[in-house]
Every structure is written in structure tokens, then in C-alpha cells.
Amino acid sequence: MTDTDAPTTGPTTGPITGPTTGPITGPTTGPITGPTTGPIVGPAGGQITDPLPGPDGGDEPLRFGPNAFDADPEALAHPQPGYTEMRETTPVMRIPDGPIVLTRHDDVMFALKNPELFSSVNAIEIGNIRPLIPLQIDPPDHVKYRRLLDPIFAPREMAKLEPKVRALVNDLIDEFIERGECEFSADLAIPLPCRVFLEILGLPIEHLDRFLRWKDDIIRPAVESMDEAKVVQHEAGQAIYDYFSPVISDRRANPRDDLITLFVQAEIDGHNLDDDEVADICFLMMIAGLDTVTATLTCSISNLAQHAERRDAIVADLGLVPAAVEELMRWETPVPALPRRATQDIEMRGETIKAGENVVCLLGSANIDPAEFPKPDDIDFTRSGNRHLSFGGGVHRCLGSHLARLELRVAMEEIHRRMPDYAIKAGERPVYTSGLRAVEYLPLVFSAGSRVGSGSRA
């Protein structure tokens, strides 16, 4: 699952520059200029400042916080015009008192593929007190953890979960299919990945509410200031550590058939992972497992519900589902950005990024860059060579991508098989979240159907 492309190296003194050919080399005439004051402005006046910078924009890690994407509903639902404007006018944009934002596909890939220049260590803080494994560990130590974890999340292993995932999807649809309507986020998109997460970690379904509360406190804290957000996030982070501590101890004493047991029994360099390492893996899995699939599924279904021709194409040929999943991930990019921190001075497109400065790789913009994707504004389920960056890239490419693809594919297949005429309920509109893009309110209507009773709920 790791990206095996060799990193680009540069001199050990003086600023590093991007590749000597191609668009990373900088302008050929005149400097790239951009706004000298104020935030990045997206469509309809939305201010794109997510994740929020630390207090001085450089020495502190980025963090999620209140009003991270202070924009009107139209800007939240359709960020692509803002991405395009940024990419075309100021591809390497320095936000005053904030991070540097990379918007072009080549630049983003350069950063993702060169962790020795753009580090993930301490690049973002989400309530954790130690680096999250393997996300915030750079090579060479990163390789040890990925060598351990990649086989656990390999396609063959994830495929074994398909019967359970399909049964769960059908059970969730059974709960509302006879009504002919649902609130898609609460009724399917949230419980699906959450129940899968609890299942593979061997945790009680009764604990779901607390996990969702901790996840929301970290990603979308309901507070008014960054100081308040930091407090809420740290409290949630400590609660997560406190929860997993006795669970890890129990698995050491009483092994089970679950991932936590695999983690505590795993060895690196001849020794078992210690409790802190297992906790740091579980912390990351919880945040990623409880939000990103929900976000992707809600954004995808919202898009299809508003474009019947796309929905109907899938209904007519369920074989399109895998490609539709990838194309909708490219267009929607629910995780719109990844944080990094420059390890030394680097020059990109005439802008010098200083060592220690925060850098944001804007995946949402890179995913619609015409230099990589022909006709990027067309949602094309027959697109070939769809190398989107919604799972990131380089050595830190998403560990759980195969599980995410499984959940998304199975959900899309069953939704289009059982409720093929779904649409947005008349008089309603989807409500998108800030930061990590999700649709928190997605009221759907469809022709009522019958329960199938797969029986996955024990």
C-alpha cells in the first residue's frame, strides 16, 4: 500500500528546489503574487482556512477548530471554483499568520512523496499527546510500522469482511426502506463505518455514542475560540487514551480474534509493541474509521441525488460502482487537505518555504487540476488513469484505503439496488460541514420497499 516511488533529494545547504523540469520550477517571468492580507477567499466569499494554523502560523502544529471554513452553504457544498481560482492565480499561497498552501497536483505530489522535506511529524495536533502511528512517524521508523500494519489491511484480508459489511448495509436499509425516506447521514452513513470499526477492533456496539462524541470533539469542536477548542480536544484525546488502556491490558491477558489482539501480539525489531504504541494506532484508527467513510459516502450520495442521470447510470449498471466510487472521491475530496511541516528551506514557484513552516497540501485542488485530469470538471465514471489523491500519496498513503473502498463499494451497490430512485426531499437541501467535508443533514425520499432481513444484528 505504500508508495514506492523514490523521494526527490536536494542539496543539504541552501534552499531545496522542486524538480528541474515541469511546473514546480516556478515562474519564468516575475514573481508569483497573491493577497498580502486577509484569508484565502473561496466561492461566494468563503474563507478557506482549514485546518487552522497554530498561534504564530509556524512553530505550532495545525489544528482543527471552530469556523475552520467560514463560508456560506454554497461555498461548503461547491468548493471546486475556489480551488480552481487559487490554483490558477496563486498556486503556492502564503496565508498571513498561517500556513503555505500548495494547490497544484505536481506540487502536492512532490510534497507527499518527499517526507524528508515535508514531514508529518507534529504537523497537526488532534488531541494526541504522542505521534499517531503510523501517520505522524516519518521514515525510517515509519517503514517498520507499515511493514507490520499493511498486511493486516491488505485487500485479501479486507475482502473477508465483505459478507458482514453487506449484511450490515442491508440491515441498516431495512430500518427505513418501508418508510420511503430517511436522513441518510444518521440512518446509514454514520452507523455503517462505525459498526465495522467496532467489529474489527472487538469493541462493544454500546460504546458507539462515546466514540462519536470524542471524534466530534476532536474534528468539529462545538466551541467559539481556538483556546476552547484546544481544551476540548485534549479532554477528548485523554478520554480516548483512558478508554484503550484497560482494553489493551485485557487483550494481553485474554487474547481475542480482533485487531487489538493482533496489535499487542505484533513484533517490531524482536519486541512486542508496547501499550503506548498500540494506543497510538487505535487512536488514529478511531478518528479515521469513524469519519472519513461517512464523509465520503454522504458527499457521494448527495451528489448523485442531485444528478439523476449519474444515479440512473449506476442503477442501470452496478458494474460502474467501483469507478463511480473513485470518481466521486476525486471530485468531492472529503478530506480536502493534508498538513506537513517543512524540514528545511524549500523554494517552490518562486516562494521560499522556510524550515519549520506549516504547509497544507490541498488535495481538493490537486484532484481537479487539468494538468493531471483531462476535463477535470466532468464527473466521468469511465475516466481512465484516475490517480486521485483522496487517499493521500507517498509513504503516508492511507493505511485503511482498502477497507474504505470495500465499505463504499458495498454500500453503493446495495443503495442503488434497493432504493434506485432516491432524491433530495422536496423543500430540503443538504447541509455540508466545514473542515473535513461531510453532509451532516441529507434527507432522501425514494419508493418504499420491503425488508430483506439479512440478520447481521445479533
C-alpha positions in Angstrom: 0.0 0.0 0.0 2.9 2.3 0.4 4.1 4.4 -2.5 7.4 3.0 -3.7 8.5 6.0 -5.8 11.9 7.2 -4.7 11.9 10.5 -3.0 13.4 13.6 -4.6 16.5 14.8 -2.8 18.3 18.1 -2.9 21.3 19.8 -1.5 22.0 19.9 2.2 22.7 23.6 2.2 20.7 26.4 0.7 17.0 26.2 -0.3 15.7 23.0 -1.8 14.0 23.5 -5.2 11.4 21.3 -6.8 12.1 19.2 -9.9 14.2 21.0 -12.6 11.5 20.4 -15.2 7.8 20.7 -15.0 5.5 23.1 -13.2 7.3 23.0 -9.8 10.2 25.1 -11.0 8.5 28.4 -10.5 7.5 31.2 -12.8 9.8 32.1 -15.7 9.0 35.8 -15.6 8.2 37.9 -12.5 7.3 36.7 -9.0 4.0 34.9 -8.2 1.9 37.3 -6.3 -1.1 36.9 -4.2 -3.1 38.6 -1.5 -0.9 40.2 1.1 -3.6 40.4 3.8 -6.7 38.5 4.6 -7.7 34.9 4.2 -7.9 32.8 1.1 -11.2 33.6 -0.5 -13.2 30.8 -2.0 -16.5 30.8 -3.9 -19.3 33.1 -2.6 -16.8 34.8 -0.3 -16.0 31.7 1.8 -12.7 31.9 3.7 -10.6 28.8 3.3 -8.5 28.5 6.5 -8.7 24.8 7.4 -7.0 23.4 9.3 -6.4 26.5 11.4 -2.8 27.5 12.0 -1.1 27.5 15.4 -0.7 30.8 17.2 2.2 32.0 15.1 1.5 30.0 12.0 4.9 28.3 12.1 6.1 26.8 15.2 2.8 25.3 16.4 1.1 22.3 14.7 -2.0 22.9 12.7 -5.3 22.0 14.5 -8.9 21.8 13.7 -11.1 24.4 15.3 -14.3 26.5 15.2 -15.3 28.1 12.0 -12.4 26.4 10.2 -14.1 27.0 6.9 -16.1 30.2 7.5 -18.3 30.2 4.4 -21.9 30.2 3.2 -23.7 27.0 2.3 -23.0 27.3 -1.4 -19.2 27.5 -0.7 -19.3 24.5 1.5 -21.3 22.5 -1.0 -19.2 23.5 -4.0 -15.6 24.4 -3.1 -14.3 23.5 -6.5 -14.5 27.0 -8.1 -12.5 28.3 -5.2 -9.9 25.6 -5.6 -9.6 26.5 -9.3 -9.2 30.2 -8.6 -6.4 29.6 -6.1 -4.6 27.1 -8.4 -4.7 29.4 -11.4 -3.8 32.6 -9.6 -1.5 31.8 -6.7 -0.5 28.1 -6.8 1.8 28.4 -3.8 -0.2 30.7 -1.4 1.1 32.1 1.8 -1.7 32.8 4.3 -0.7 35.8 6.6 0.0 34.3 10.0 -0.9 30.9 8.7 0.4 28.0 6.6 1.6 27.9 3.0 -1.0 26.2 0.7 0.0 24.0 -2.2 -2.7 23.7 -4.8 -1.3 22.1 -8.0 -1.2 18.4 -8.4 2.6 18.2 -9.2 3.4 20.4 -6.2 1.2 18.4 -3.8 2.7 15.1 -5.1 6.2 16.5 -4.7 5.4 17.3 -1.0 3.7 13.9 -0.3 6.5 11.9 -1.9 9.3 13.7 0.0 8.8 13.3 3.7 12.4 14.2 4.3 11.4 17.7 3.1 7.8 17.8 4.1 7.4 16.0 7.4 4.2 14.6 9.0 5.8 14.7 12.5 4.0 17.2 14.7 2.3 18.7 11.6 -1.2 18.6 13.2 -2.5 18.2 16.7 -5.8 16.4 17.2 -5.8 15.9 21.0 -3.0 13.3 20.9 -0.1 13.6 23.3 2.3 11.4 21.2 2.7 11.0 17.4 -0.1 8.9 15.9 1.2 5.7 14.4 1.9 5.4 11.5 0.6 8.8 10.3 2.9 11.0 12.3 6.0 8.8 12.0 8.4 9.5 9.1 10.9 7.1 7.6 12.9 5.1 8.5 10.8 4.2 11.6 7.6 4.6 9.6 8.6 1.7 7.4 8.7 -0.7 10.4 5.2 0.1 11.4 3.8 0.0 7.8 5.5 -3.4 7.3 3.6 -4.6 10.3 0.3 -3.0 9.5 0.0 -3.2 5.7 -0.6 -7.0 5.7 -3.4 -6.6 8.2 -5.2 -4.1 6.0 -4.3 -5.8 2.7 -7.0 -6.3 0.0 -7.2 -10.0 0.7 -7.8 -9.5 4.4 -10.3 -6.8 3.9 -12.2 -8.9 1.3 -13.0 -11.3 4.1 -15.2 -8.6 5.7 -17.5 -8.2 2.7 -20.3 -10.6 3.8 -20.5 -8.8 7.1 -20.4 -5.4 5.6 -23.1 -6.3 3.0 -25.3 -7.8 5.7 -24.9 -4.7 7.9 -25.7 -2.3 5.0 -28.9 -4.3 4.3 -29.9 -4.3 8.0 -29.5 -0.5 8.1 -31.6 -0.1 4.9 -34.2 -2.4 6.4 -34.7 0.1 9.2 -36.1 2.8 6.8 -36.9 1.1 3.5 -40.6 0.8 4.3 -40.9 4.5 5.1 -39.7 5.6 1.7 -37.5 8.2 3.3 -34.5 8.6 5.6 -32.0 11.0 6.9 -29.1 9.4 5.1 -26.3 10.6 7.4 -27.8 9.4 10.7 -29.6 6.3 9.3 -26.8 4.8 7.2 -23.6 6.8 6.6 -22.7 7.2 10.3 -23.6 3.8 11.7 -22.1 1.7 8.8 -18.3 2.5 9.2 -18.7 2.9 13.0 -20.2 -0.6 13.4 -17.5 -2.0 11.1 -14.8 -0.2 13.2 -16.2 -1.6 16.5 -16.5 -5.1 15.0 -12.9 -5.4 13.7 -11.5 -3.9 17.0 -13.6 -6.2 19.1 -15.3 -3.3 21.0 -18.9 -3.2 22.2 -21.5 -1.6 20.0 -22.9 0.0 23.2 -19.8 2.2 23.3 -20.5 3.8 19.9 -22.0 7.0 21.3 -18.9 7.9 23.3 -16.7 7.3 20.3 -18.8 9.5 18.2 -18.7 12.2 20.9 -14.9 12.1 21.2 -14.5 12.1 17.4 -16.7 15.2 17.0 -14.9 17.0 19.9 -11.6 16.5 18.1 -12.6 17.1 14.5 -15.5 19.6 14.9 -15.4 21.0 18.5 -18.6 23.0 19.2 -16.8 26.0 20.8 -16.2 29.7 19.9 -12.4 30.0 20.2 -9.2 28.2 19.5 -8.3 28.2 23.1 -11.6 26.4 23.9 -11.1 24.0 21.1 -7.7 23.0 22.4 -9.2 22.2 25.8 -12.0 20.2 24.3 -9.7 18.3 22.0 -7.2 17.5 24.8 -10.0 16.3 27.0 -11.3 14.1 24.3 -7.9 12.8 23.5 -7.2 11.9 27.1 -10.6 10.1 27.3 -9.6 8.0 24.2 -6.3 7.1 25.9 -8.1 6.2 29.1 -10.5 4.1 27.3 -8.0 2.0 25.4 -5.6 1.5 28.3 -7.6 -1.2 30.1 -8.7 -2.7 26.8 -5.1 -3.2 25.7 -4.2 -4.8 29.1 -7.2 -7.1 28.8 -6.1 -8.2 25.3 -2.6 -9.1 26.6 -4.2 -11.2 29.3 -7.1 -12.6 27.3 -6.4 -12.6 23.5 -9.4 -12.5 21.2 -10.0 -12.7 17.4 -9.7 -8.9 16.8 -7.3 -6.3 15.6 -6.3 -5.0 19.1 -5.1 -8.5 19.9 -3.1 -8.6 16.7 -1.5 -5.3 17.6 -0.5 -6.4 21.1 1.0 -9.6 19.8 2.8 -7.9 16.9 6.6 -7.6 17.0 9.0 -4.9 15.6 12.7 -5.5 15.8 12.2 -8.5 18.0 9.9 -7.0 20.7 6.2 -6.6 21.1 4.6 -3.2 20.6 4.2 -1.5 24.0 0.9 -0.2 25.3 1.6 3.4 24.1 2.3 2.2 20.6 -0.9 0.2 20.5 -2.9 3.1 21.9 -1.5 5.5 19.3 -2.5 3.1 16.5 -6.0 2.7 18.0 -6.4 6.5 18.4 -5.7 7.1 14.7 -7.9 4.2 13.6 -10.8 5.7 15.7 -10.5 9.1 14.2 -10.1 7.8 10.6 -12.5 4.9 10.9 -15.4 6.9 12.3 -15.4 9.9 10.0 -13.8 9.6 6.6 -16.0 6.9 5.2 -19.1 8.7 6.5 -17.9 11.9 4.9 -17.2 10.2 1.5 -20.5 8.3 1.4 -22.6 11.4 2.3 -20.8 13.6 -0.3 -21.2 10.9 -3.0 -24.8 10.2 -2.4 -25.6 13.9 -2.1 -24.0 14.4 -5.5 -25.9 11.6 -7.1 -29.2 12.5 -5.5 -28.9 15.9 -7.2 -27.9 14.5 -10.6 -30.4 11.8 -11.5 -28.5 10.9 -14.7 -25.5 9.9 -12.8 -27.6 7.9 -10.3 -29.5 6.2 -13.1 -26.3 5.2 -14.9 -25.2 3.3 -11.8 -28.7 1.8 -11.3 -28.6 0.5 -14.9 -25.1 -1.0 -14.5 -23.9 -1.8 -11.0 -20.6 -2.7 -12.6 -19.9 1.1 -12.7 -19.8 1.3 -8.9 -16.1 0.8 -8.4 -15.2 3.5 -10.9 -18.0 5.8 -9.6 -16.6 5.5 -6.1 -13.2 6.6 -7.3 -14.5 9.5 -9.5 -16.8 10.8 -6.8 -13.9 10.7 -4.3 -11.8 12.7 -6.8 -14.4 15.3 -7.3 -15.7 15.7 -3.7 -12.4 15.1 -1.9 -14.0 14.8 1.6 -10.5 15.1 3.2 -9.6 18.3 1.4 -6.1 18.9 2.7 -3.2 17.2 4.4 -0.8 19.1 6.7 3.0 18.9 6.5 5.9 20.8 8.0 9.0 21.9 6.1 12.2 20.4 7.5 14.5 22.9 5.6 14.2 25.9 3.3 12.5 24.9 0.1 11.7 27.0 -3.0 8.6 26.3 -5.0 7.3 28.5 -7.8 9.3 31.5 -6.5 8.1 31.2 -2.9 10.6 30.2 -0.3 9.1 27.9 2.3 11.2 28.3 5.5 12.3 25.3 7.6 9.6 24.8 10.4 6.8 26.4 8.5 3.4 24.7 8.2 2.4 23.5 4.7 -1.1 22.5 3.6 -1.3 20.1 0.6 -4.7 21.0 -0.8 -5.9 17.6 -2.2 -9.2 19.0 -3.3 -7.5 21.4 -5.7 -4.9 18.8 -6.9 -7.8 16.4 -7.7 -9.3 18.8 -10.3 -6.0 20.0 -11.8 -6.3 19.8 -15.6 -2.6 19.1 -15.8 -3.3 15.7 -14.3 -7.0 15.1 -15.1 -8.4 15.9 -18.6 -11.7 17.7 -18.4 -11.5 17.7 -14.6 -14.9 19.4 -14.1 -16.6 16.5 -15.8 -17.7 13.7 -13.5 -16.9 10.7 -15.7 -17.4 7.1 -14.5 -15.4 5.9 -17.4 -12.3 8.0 -16.6 -9.1 6.1 -17.1 -6.0 6.5 -15.1 -7.8 8.1 -12.2 -4.9 8.7 -9.9 -6.7 10.9 -7.4 -5.1 11.9 -4.1 -8.1 11.4 -1.9 -6.2 8.7 0.0 -3.1 10.9 0.1 0.1 9.7 -1.6 3.7 8.7 -0.9 4.7 6.7 2.1 1.8 8.0 4.2 -0.9 6.9 1.8 -4.0 5.9 3.7 -3.5 2.7 5.6 -7.2 1.9 5.5 -7.9 2.6 1.9 -8.8 -1.0 1.0 -11.3 -1.2 3.9 -12.8 2.2 2.9 -13.2 1.1 -0.7 -14.9 -2.1 0.4 -17.4 -0.2 2.6 -18.1 2.4 -0.1 -18.5 -0.1 -2.9 -20.8 -2.4 -1.0 -22.9 0.5 0.3 -23.2 2.0 -3.2 -24.2 -1.4 -4.7 -27.0 -2.0 -2.1 -28.3 1.6 -2.1 -28.7 1.6 -5.9 -30.2 -1.9 -5.9 -32.8 -1.3 -3.2 -33.6 2.4 -3.4 -32.8 3.3 -7.0 -34.9 6.4 -7.3 -33.6 8.3 -4.3 -33.6 12.0 -4.4 -33.4 15.0 -2.1 -36.6 15.5 -0.2 -38.7 18.4 -1.7 -38.2 21.7 0.1 -34.9 20.5 1.8 -31.3 21.0 1.0 -28.2 19.1 2.1 -26.1 20.7 4.9 -22.4 20.4 4.5 -19.9 20.6 7.3 -16.7 22.7 7.5 -13.2 21.2 7.6 -13.5 17.6 6.7 -16.3 17.7 4.1 -19.3 15.7 5.1 -23.1 16.1 4.6 -24.4 16.2 8.2 -28.1 16.5 7.0 -29.1 14.6 3.9 -32.9 13.9 3.7 -33.7 11.5 1.0 -37.0 10.1 -0.4 -37.5 7.1 -2.6 -40.1 4.4 -3.4 -40.8 2.4 -0.3 -39.6 -1.2 -0.5 -39.5 -4.4 1.6 -37.2 -5.5 4.3 -34.8 -8.3 3.4 -33.8 -9.3 6.9 -30.2 -10.3 6.5 -29.9 -10.8 10.2 -26.5 -9.3 10.9 -27.7 -7.7 14.1 -27.0 -10.3 16.8 
